[in-house]
Amino acid sequence: MRHLKYSTENEIALLHCGAEFFPALIAAIDAAQAEIYLETYIFALDDSGVPVRDALQRAARRGVLVRVVTDWLGTGRSVSKILKQQLKEDGVHHRSFNPWFKRGVARSHRKLCVVDRHIAFVGGLNINDDFYSDDRLAERLPARRWDFAISIIGPLVQDVVEEMQAQWMRLGPLRLRARWKNFRRGRIKHAVPIHGSAMAALVVRDNLRNRRTIQRTYLQALGQAHHSAYLANPYFAPGRKMRAALEQAALRGVKVTLLLGVGQFRMQDAVANWFYPKLLKSGVKIVEYNKTQLHGKVAVVDDEWATVGSSNYDGLSLFVNQEANVVINVDAFAVSLRKQIQSGIADGVEVLAAEFAHTPWYRRAGHMLAFFLYRTVIHLITLGKDA
């Protein structure tokens, strides 16, 4: 796999839910003096999105260069149009990712922001109110959406800047020579150790130079796990290699725990259920979280390796969409994140192998049908290259 570009001496803070994320983001935007880059899948004009929009407009009015990228499908056609017009009035530059699917089916699922090349934000939180379901907007959740982001100050910020600048260029008019230069920029390899003190790296997935980088990062971490692996994700439908890595880690004695979101999409739940028997048999602990909507995409291995980002464990995130995670090799951070995951586990319900074995035949048939439908769609989208 392509080596990751790790940097040291980064200050990384974990931000849990919108209550911690949005105040930190808005404070950074309000302190901006030169430039702001922001990317998000969803930018809703709701009680959380409007204050962020207003902060971006304030920054532009005082002379800050502000560039915003939103996904056309995630944000929605009508909201994208309104947002673009509102931002334009105050000089904010806005581009939509892949409108009308002109560039195929891939979406930009990344959630990134950099302010003045000084502080960056990376994670799973969209710009929307986390008290409301992100797919059923009128449905108020029983508690804040369970999600995470991180703020970064240090050398890693420059890597995020370069990635966001490249994205902005890709979405605008760009000559062939510039496109080739941009492509080659991402192919530089950096040989570094996997584990190390106070190290972090940006890990992106795209359909050019980093097609499987995020999945391979997970595979390597699970392959080197010795004691424990805690993984939390809302959508569980990974390829064969990812499932095998989880099973093999559990079989060699690693305590593997999956905290999975349920109840949002019936089809998704059915597909995940198809994988449960083999995972449970290998010793993987599965906990379903239904206190509120689980949206966090986080993992901790051996209290040394941790990741926070936008990538789900499904075919769209691992093989189709553009994603961005950060891998952190800092023991204190890993322990802090592991405790957050364990708190989520305490609020969930464990799936017991003995009870799951008594699932009625018609439900098992439904799980099988859902899996084969899902697998067929992903195979068609990826031309059979998902694994």
Summary of the structure (lengths in Angstrom):
residues: 387
radius of gyration: 20.3
end to end distance: 15.1
largest distance: 63.9
contacts: 1348
relative contact order: 0.14
helix: 41%
strand: 25%
